[in-house]
Amino acid sequence: MGCVIAMAGKGGTGKTTIAALLIRIIKEKKLGSVLAVDADPNSNLADALGLQVKESIGAILDDLRDHPEKVPANMGKDAYIEYRVQTAILEGDGFDILTMGRPEGPGCYCYVNNSLRNIMEKLTNDYDFVIIDNEAGLEHLSRRTTRRADALVLVSDASCVGLRAAKRIADLTRELKLKIKKEFLIINRSNDKIDGSIAKDLKIDLLGILAADQEIEAASKCGNSLIKLKDDNITLNALRKSGEKIWLCN
């Protein structure tokens, strides 16, 4: 069964950037196959990885709702949904990516969401690593994508708002009784000295404090792939040193 790494945090703290960099490091270390799951409705993970999404799960759900006749007579609904999800997986260089998106139309997707949970469990078994870039509310982690994670990586800036959001997310995983083996906090884009005890107050292991990175900021503004960052990038090097705690899932 693959190692599931779930990313979460307040919008704008850089969790998608950290997710993309972790994917790059796992790829360069040749640790195994990787499936990136963009579960944030504001889907940016593919851009950060230098790919262009062709179809999202949300678009598939809308299509299935509007055109139920597309399900072949000799194929069950579950099998058809699984087929469409498989075709939506985009192949990158050393990793695959699946973009969840969000359905645009009204209606109940309970049946489809249940099917997606089953499909994602199968996909987890097909890859060595599954990295999920969640929205702050963890909707996909608790309802659609998976109910477990080997590592939950909470990304925050040094602000009280960001840290409170990280605590709320951690509390939510416990309320939902999700199976989380390890929890980590990354404080991103901070050039100030921060008391490490802040993580103890949140009851989360502080993985690291990352300084503001002009190279990454420039790449993000220009829409450049983070896969192509220079090897000596300061944030990459910091994550190389601390990241092993994340992907050592056993």
C-alpha positions as CSV (number, residue, x, y, z in Angstrom):
1,M,0.0,0.0,0.0
2,G,1.4,3.4,-1.0
3,C,2.5,6.1,1.4
4,V,-0.2,8.8,1.5
5,I,1.0,12.4,2.2
6,A,-1.7,15.0,2.6
7,M,-1.0,18.7,2.3
8,A,-3.2,21.3,4.0
9,G,-3.2,24.9,5.2
10,K,-4.7,28.3,4.8
11,G,-4.9,29.6,1.2
12,G,-1.8,31.5,0.2
13,T,0.6,29.9,2.6
14,G,2.4,27.9,-0.1
15,K,1.1,24.4,0.4
16,T,0.9,23.7,-3.3
17,T,4.5,24.9,-3.8
18,I,5.7,22.6,-1.0
19,A,3.7,19.7,-2.5
20,A,5.3,20.3,-5.9
21,L,8.8,20.4,-4.3
22,L,8.2,17.2,-2.4
23,I,7.2,15.5,-5.6
24,R,10.4,16.7,-7.3
25,I,12.5,15.4,-4.4
26,I,10.9,12.0,-4.3
27,K,11.4,11.8,-8.1
28,E,15.0,12.8,-8.0
29,K,15.8,10.4,-5.1
30,K,14.1,7.6,-7.2
31,L,12.1,6.6,-4.1
32,G,9.2,5.1,-6.2
33,S,6.2,5.9,-8.3
34,V,4.2,9.1,-7.5
35,L,0.6,10.1,-8.0
36,A,-0.1,13.7,-7.3
37,V,-3.8,14.5,-6.5
38,D,-4.9,18.1,-6.7
39,A,-7.9,18.2,-4.4
40,D,-8.0,22.0,-4.1
41,P,-10.9,23.5,-6.2
42,N,-8.5,26.3,-7.0
43,S,-6.4,23.8,-8.9
44,N,-2.7,25.0,-9.3
45,L,-0.7,21.8,-8.7
46,A,-0.4,20.8,-12.4
47,D,0.9,24.3,-13.2
48,A,3.5,24.1,-10.5
49,L,4.6,20.8,-12.0
50,G,4.7,22.2,-15.5
51,L,1.6,20.3,-16.9
52,Q,-1.7,21.3,-18.3
53,V,-4.8,19.6,-17.1
54,K,-7.1,18.1,-19.8
55,E,-10.0,16.9,-17.6
56,S,-10.9,17.1,-14.0
57,I,-13.0,14.7,-11.9
58,G,-15.5,17.6,-11.4
59,A,-15.9,17.8,-15.2
60,I,-16.4,14.1,-15.3
61,L,-19.1,14.2,-12.6
62,D,-20.9,17.0,-14.5
63,D,-20.8,15.1,-17.7
64,L,-22.1,11.9,-16.1
65,R,-25.0,13.9,-14.5
66,D,-25.9,15.6,-17.7
67,H,-25.4,12.6,-20.0
68,P,-26.2,9.4,-18.0
69,E,-26.7,7.6,-21.4
70,K,-23.0,7.6,-21.9
71,V,-22.6,4.7,-19.5
72,P,-22.3,1.7,-21.9
73,A,-25.1,-0.9,-21.6
74,N,-22.5,-3.6,-21.0
75,M,-20.6,-1.7,-18.3
76,G,-21.7,-0.9,-14.8
77,K,-21.7,2.6,-13.5
78,D,-18.9,2.0,-11.1
79,A,-16.7,0.5,-13.9
80,Y,-17.5,3.4,-16.1
81,I,-16.5,6.0,-13.5
82,E,-13.3,4.1,-12.8
83,Y,-12.5,4.1,-16.5
84,R,-13.1,7.9,-16.8
85,V,-11.0,8.6,-13.7
86,Q,-8.1,6.5,-15.1
87,T,-8.3,8.4,-18.4
88,A,-8.1,11.7,-16.5
89,I,-4.7,10.8,-15.0
90,L,-2.1,12.9,-16.6
91,E,1.4,11.4,-17.1
92,G,4.3,13.6,-16.2
93,D,8.1,13.0,-16.1
94,G,8.5,10.6,-13.2
95,F,5.0,11.2,-11.7
96,D,1.3,11.2,-12.6
97,I,-1.3,13.7,-11.6
98,L,-5.1,13.6,-11.1
99,T,-7.0,16.9,-10.7
100,M,-10.2,16.6,-8.7
101,G,-11.8,20.0,-9.5
102,R,-15.3,20.7,-8.4
103,P,-18.7,19.9,-10.0
104,E,-20.4,23.1,-11.3
105,G,-24.0,22.0,-11.4
106,P,-26.5,21.2,-8.7
107,G,-27.4,17.7,-7.5
108,C,-26.3,15.0,-5.1
109,Y,-23.0,13.3,-5.8
110,C,-23.1,10.9,-2.9
111,Y,-23.1,7.8,-5.1
112,V,-20.2,9.1,-7.2
113,N,-18.2,10.2,-4.2
114,N,-18.5,6.7,-2.7
115,S,-17.3,5.3,-6.0
116,L,-14.4,7.7,-6.0
117,R,-13.3,6.6,-2.5
118,N,-13.1,3.0,-3.7
119,I,-11.2,4.1,-6.8
120,M,-8.7,6.1,-4.8
121,E,-8.1,3.2,-2.5
122,K,-7.2,1.1,-5.6
123,L,-4.9,3.9,-6.9
124,T,-3.2,4.1,-3.6
125,N,-2.2,0.5,-4.0
126,D,-0.8,1.2,-7.6
127,Y,1.7,3.9,-6.5
128,D,4.5,4.0,-3.9
129,F,3.5,7.6,-3.0
130,V,0.3,9.5,-3.2
131,I,0.6,13.3,-2.5
132,I,-2.7,15.0,-2.0
133,D,-2.9,18.8,-2.2
134,N,-6.0,19.5,-0.1
135,E,-8.2,22.6,0.3
136,A,-8.2,24.0,3.9
137,G,-11.5,22.3,4.7
138,L,-10.1,18.8,4.0
139,E,-13.3,18.0,2.1
140,H,-11.6,15.5,-0.2
141,L,-9.6,13.9,2.5
142,S,-12.7,13.2,4.6
143,R,-15.3,12.5,1.9
144,R,-13.9,11.9,-1.5
145,T,-10.3,11.0,-1.7
146,T,-9.2,8.9,1.3
147,R,-9.9,8.6,4.9
148,R,-6.3,8.0,5.9
149,A,-2.9,9.6,5.5
150,D,0.5,8.4,6.6
151,A,1.6,12.0,6.9
152,L,-0.4,15.2,7.2
153,V,1.8,18.2,6.4
154,L,0.3,21.5,7.6
155,V,1.7,24.5,5.9
156,S,1.4,28.0,7.5
157,D,3.0,31.3,7.4
158,A,4.2,32.9,10.7
159,S,0.9,34.8,11.2
160,C,-1.6,34.1,13.9
161,V,-4.3,33.6,11.3
162,G,-2.2,31.0,9.5
163,L,-1.3,29.1,12.6
164,R,-4.9,29.1,13.9
165,A,-5.9,27.6,10.6
166,A,-3.3,24.9,10.9
167,K,-4.6,24.1,14.4
168,R,-8.2,24.0,13.2
169,I,-7.3,21.5,10.4
170,A,-5.4,19.3,12.9
171,D,-8.4,19.4,15.3
172,L,-10.8,18.5,12.4
173,T,-8.8,15.4,11.5
174,R,-9.2,14.2,15.1
175,E,-12.9,15.1,15.1
176,L,-13.4,13.1,11.9
177,K,-11.4,10.3,13.3
178,L,-9.2,10.1,10.2
179,K,-6.4,7.7,10.4
180,I,-3.4,10.0,10.4
181,K,0.0,8.4,11.4
182,K,2.1,11.5,11.6
183,E,1.5,15.3,11.6
184,F,4.0,17.9,10.6
185,L,4.0,21.7,10.6
186,I,6.0,23.7,8.1
187,I,6.2,27.5,8.6
188,N,6.8,29.0,5.2
189,R,8.0,32.4,3.9
190,S,9.4,33.6,7.3
191,N,12.6,35.6,7.6
192,D,12.0,36.1,11.3
193,K,13.2,34.0,14.2
194,I,10.3,31.9,15.5
195,D,10.1,30.1,18.8
196,G,10.0,26.4,18.1
197,S,7.7,25.8,21.0
198,I,4.8,27.1,18.9
199,A,4.5,23.6,17.3
200,K,4.3,22.1,20.8
201,D,1.4,24.4,21.6
202,L,-0.3,23.1,18.5
203,K,0.7,19.5,19.4
204,I,2.3,19.1,16.0
205,D,5.9,18.2,15.1
206,L,7.7,21.2,13.6
207,L,9.4,20.0,10.4
208,G,11.0,23.2,9.5
209,I,10.9,27.0,9.0
210,L,11.4,28.1,5.4
211,A,12.6,31.5,4.5
212,A,11.0,33.6,1.8
213,D,12.4,32.4,-1.5
214,Q,12.7,35.0,-4.3
215,E,13.5,32.3,-6.9
216,I,10.3,30.5,-6.1
217,E,8.3,33.7,-6.0
218,A,9.6,34.6,-9.4
219,A,8.8,31.2,-10.9
220,S,5.3,31.4,-9.5
221,K,4.6,34.8,-10.9
222,C,5.8,33.8,-14.3
223,G,3.9,30.4,-14.2
224,N,7.2,28.5,-14.5
225,S,7.4,24.9,-13.4
226,L,9.0,24.3,-10.0
227,I,10.4,21.0,-11.4
228,K,12.9,23.1,-13.2
229,L,14.2,25.0,-10.2
230,K,18.0,25.0,-9.9
231,D,19.4,22.1,-7.8
232,D,20.9,24.5,-5.3
233,N,17.7,26.3,-4.5
234,I,17.5,27.1,-0.8
235,T,14.0,25.8,-0.2
236,L,14.7,22.5,-2.1
237,N,17.8,22.0,0.0
238,A,15.9,22.6,3.2
239,L,13.2,20.1,2.2
240,R,15.8,17.5,1.2
241,K,17.2,17.6,4.7
242,S,13.9,17.5,6.6
243,G,11.7,15.7,4.1
244,E,12.8,12.2,5.0
245,K,10.6,12.4,8.1
246,I,7.6,12.8,5.8
247,W,8.1,10.0,3.3
248,L,9.4,7.4,5.8
249,C,5.9,6.2,6.2
250,N,6.5,3.0,8.2
